[in-house]
């Protein structure tokens, strides 16, 4: 990986890196203060689930606290991207905006249906887009999360139809379709 690829990765994953830094900082503070308090969480008898160790309880509580802010940021970013797409639907950057929107829907909001719409638009409307291969993989992840066998079959068929027979994508799609 060269320096430019590393910088691009940092730029694209800024929210994730910031969230991890916050989590790490809070863990360090907890260790340094020696706090043994655990957040109020329902007992396993109340929830019917396993009792989590204090560290896991703290992580889940922290995620619950951070999540609304992260969701608000993701929604704001999606709105910005959508405005750019609406202004110039056929622009060269449109597939990148759609990919970013799909990733935000999938990773931050866990809205696999809306994410799949973004990835499908890339695959259908931008056959020469550089991120199209990634769109296939991200769309597969959405269909798996949604347990959408019909969508998976349609996706694998499209990959088989469009990819060269000796490509990794073709072989992968053929294998996965045969497993359905």
C-alpha positions in Angstrom: 0.0 0.0 0.0 1.5 3.3 -1.0 1.2 6.6 0.9 -1.6 7.9 -1.4 -3.7 4.8 -0.9 -3.2 5.0 2.9 -4.3 8.7 2.9 -7.4 7.9 0.8 -8.3 5.0 3.2 -8.0 7.4 6.1 -10.1 10.0 4.4 -12.9 7.5 3.5 -13.0 6.0 6.9 -12.7 9.1 9.1 -15.9 8.5 11.0 -14.9 4.9 11.8 -11.4 6.0 12.9 -12.8 8.8 15.1 -15.3 6.4 16.8 -12.5 3.9 17.4 -10.3 6.6 18.9 -13.1 7.7 21.3 -13.6 4.1 22.3 -9.9 3.6 22.9 -9.7 6.8 24.9 -12.6 5.9 27.1 -11.1 2.5 27.7 -7.8 4.0 28.8 -9.6 6.5 31.1 -11.5 3.6 32.7 -8.3 1.6 33.2 -6.4 4.6 34.6 -9.2 5.5 37.0 -9.6 1.9 38.1 -13.4 2.3 38.0 -15.1 -1.0 38.6 -18.6 0.4 38.2 -20.6 -1.2 35.5 -23.5 0.6 33.8 -27.0 -0.3 34.7 -27.9 -3.2 32.5 -30.6 -5.7 32.8 -29.6 -8.9 34.5 -29.6 -12.1 32.5 -32.7 -13.3 34.4 -34.6 -10.2 33.3 -33.5 -10.4 29.6 -33.1 -14.2 29.2 -29.7 -13.6 27.7 -26.2 -14.2 29.0 -24.6 -11.9 31.5 -22.0 -9.8 29.7 -18.6 -9.1 31.3 -18.3 -5.5 32.6 -16.0 -4.4 29.7 -18.6 -5.6 27.1 -21.4 -3.9 29.1 -19.4 -0.7 29.0 -18.8 -1.0 25.2 -22.4 -1.6 24.5 -23.5 1.3 26.7 -20.9 3.5 24.9 -22.2 2.4 21.5 -25.8 3.2 22.6 -24.7 6.7 23.6 -22.6 7.4 20.5 -25.0 5.9 18.0 -27.6 8.7 17.8 -24.9 11.3 17.1 -23.3 9.0 14.5 -26.7 8.4 12.9 -27.4 12.1 12.7 -24.1 12.7 11.0 -24.7 9.9 8.6 -28.2 11.2 7.7 -26.7 14.7 7.2 -24.0 13.3 4.9 -26.5 11.3 2.9 -28.6 14.4 2.4 -25.6 16.3 1.1 -24.7 13.5 -1.3 -28.3 13.3 -2.5 -28.4 17.0 -3.2 -25.2 16.7 -5.4 -26.8 13.8 -7.2 -30.0 15.7 -7.8 -28.1 18.6 -9.1 -26.2 16.5 -11.7 -27.5 13.0 -11.9 -25.2 12.0 -14.7 -22.0 13.6 -13.2 -18.8 11.6 -13.1 -18.9 11.6 -9.3 -22.4 10.2 -9.0 -21.4 6.6 -8.7 -19.0 7.6 -5.9 -21.7 9.5 -4.1 -24.1 6.5 -4.5 -21.4 4.2 -3.1 -20.8 6.5 -0.1 -24.6 6.8 0.5 -25.0 3.0 0.4 -22.1 2.5 2.8 -23.6 5.0 5.2 -27.0 3.4 5.0 -25.5 -0.1 5.5 -22.7 0.6 8.1 -24.0 3.5 10.1 -27.8 3.2 9.9 -28.1 -0.6 9.2 -30.7 0.2 6.6 -29.9 -2.6 4.1 -32.9 -1.9 1.9 -31.9 1.7 1.2 -28.3 0.7 0.9 -29.2 -1.9 -1.7 -31.0 0.7 -3.8 -27.9 2.8 -4.0 -25.7 -0.2 -5.0 -28.3 -1.3 -7.5 -28.3 2.1 -9.1 -24.5 2.0 -9.6 -24.7 -1.5 -11.2 -27.6 -0.7 -13.4 -27.0 2.9 -14.4 -23.2 3.1 -14.4 -21.7 0.1 -16.2 -18.3 1.7 -16.6 -18.0 3.0 -13.0 -14.7 2.2 -11.3 -16.5 1.2 -8.1 -19.0 -1.1 -9.8 -17.2 -4.3 -8.6 -17.4 -3.1 -5.0 -21.1 -2.3 -5.6 -21.7 -6.0 -6.4 -20.0 -7.1 -3.2 -21.8 -4.5 -1.0 -25.1 -5.4 -2.6 -24.4 -9.1 -1.8 -23.8 -8.1 1.8 -27.2 -6.3 1.9 -29.0 -9.2 0.5 -27.4 -11.6 2.9 -28.4 -9.3 5.8 -31.9 -9.1 4.5 -31.9 -12.9 3.9 -33.1 -12.1 0.3 -32.5 -15.3 -1.6 -34.3 -13.9 -4.7 -32.1 -10.8 -4.7 -29.0 -12.9 -4.3 -29.9 -15.2 -7.2 -30.6 -12.1 -9.4 -27.3 -10.6 -8.4 -25.3 -13.7 -9.0 -27.1 -14.2 -12.4 -26.2 -10.6 -13.4 -22.5 -11.2 -12.4 -22.4 -14.4 -14.4 -24.0 -12.7 -17.4 -21.6 -9.7 -17.3 -18.3 -11.0 -16.1 -15.8 -12.9 -18.3 -15.9 -16.6 -17.6 -12.3 -16.7 -16.4 -12.7 -13.8 -13.9 -12.9 -14.3 -10.2 -16.2 -12.5 -10.1 -17.7 -15.0 -12.5 -16.4 -18.0 -10.7 -17.5 -16.7 -7.3 -21.0 -15.8 -8.5 -21.4 -19.2 -10.2 -20.3 -21.0 -7.0 -22.6 -19.0 -4.8 -25.6 -19.3 -7.2 -25.1 -23.1 -7.2 -25.1 -23.1 -3.4 -28.5 -21.3 -3.3 
